[in-house]
Amino acid sequence: MNDQVIDPVGADADCPACGPSGEMRVALPSADAVTTLAEAREAIDGLDAALATLLEHRTAVAAVVQRLKPVGGFAGRDPERERRIVEAMAARAPSLGPERLAPIVNAIIEAGLDAAESGR
């Protein structure tokens, strides 16, 4: 298993995976290293915590983008940029590919826009 720093700043005080410097580490096990249901669920829980942290940070940065863009919100979406985001993610997650990642990215973008518009 390799550890990867996910959140080098601003970690949650109640975060069991957070170190003393506030960084969050999540185990990135290979599928071959997981041999029991308990191990698989523990790995998924760690990955889900990291995803939630990353999504929270992404939403905060996307809110800044909305404030800086001349046309914000849903009207200011850039389909070409979104396509490039999907392609870049697909390069890192080839087993998902752009077809599976596109609806995920769309949902993330829409949730972030909704949060920005509602002030959260």
N, C-alpha and C positions, 0 to 999 in steps of 0.2 A: 504494500500500500504506500502510496505517496501522499504526503500532506501538501496542500496548496494554500497559501495565504489568500483569503477571500476578502476580508474586510479589515484593512490596515488602520482605519480610523473610525472612531465613533461606535464601537461595539456596545451591545446591550449588556448592562451589568448582570442580568439574569441569564446570560448566555453560557451554557455549560461547555461549549466548544471554544470559548474565548480565552485567550491567554492574558497575562498580566499587562501587556502593552496595549490591550484592546483589539488585537488582531484576532480574526476568526479563522480557525483551521478546520477543514473538513477532509476526512479520509476519502481518497479517490481509489477505491479498490478495483482491481481487475475482476471481471466476472468469474474468472477461475479461482480467485481467492475466497469467494463467498461460497460456503459449503452448507450452511444451515439456514432455515427460515429466519431464525432470530438474527443471525448475522446480516442477512439480506435486508430485513426490516430496519435494523440499526443503521446500515449503510444508507438506505433510502431516507430515514429520518434526518441524518446528517446532511445529505444532499438537499433535501427539502428546506432545511434551515438556511443553508447557503443560498439557495434560490430565492427564498423570501427576503433575505438580506440584500441580495443583488437587485431584486425587483424594487425594493424600497429606495435604494440609492438611485436606480435608473429613473424612477418616478420623480425624485427630487430634482435630478439634473434635467429631465424632460420639462419640468415646470419652468425652469430657467429659460430653456429654449422657447417655450411658449411666450414668456415675457419679452424676449428679444426679437422674435419674428414680427415682421410687419403685419402679417395675417396669422393669427393664432388659432388655437382650437382645432376642431375637426376640419374646418375650411382651409387650414394651412398645411394639411398633410401633403407630403411629397412622395408620390408613388415610386419615382425613380430611386430616391434615397432608400425607401423601404425595401425595394427589390435588391439594392446593394447590401443592405443589412442582412436580408435573408440569405443571399449568396455567400456572404462572409461567414455567417453562422453555419451554413451547410458545409463549408470547407472544414470547419472544426468538428462538425457532427455529421460525417458522411452517411452513417446508418440511418439518419433521419431524412436527409436530403431536403432540397428546397420545397418540394411539394408538401411535406409534413410540417416543416418549419414555418411556412408562410402563414397558416392560420394561427399558429402560436404567437408569432411576432405581431400579427394584426391584433390579437387579443391583448397583448402586452401594451401595444401602442394605444389602443382604445381605452384600456383601464387607466393608463397614465394620463391621457387627455381628460378623461372624466374626473380623475382626482385633481388635476390642475384647475379645471373649470369649477369644481366645487370647493376649491381652496384648501385641499388636503394634500 
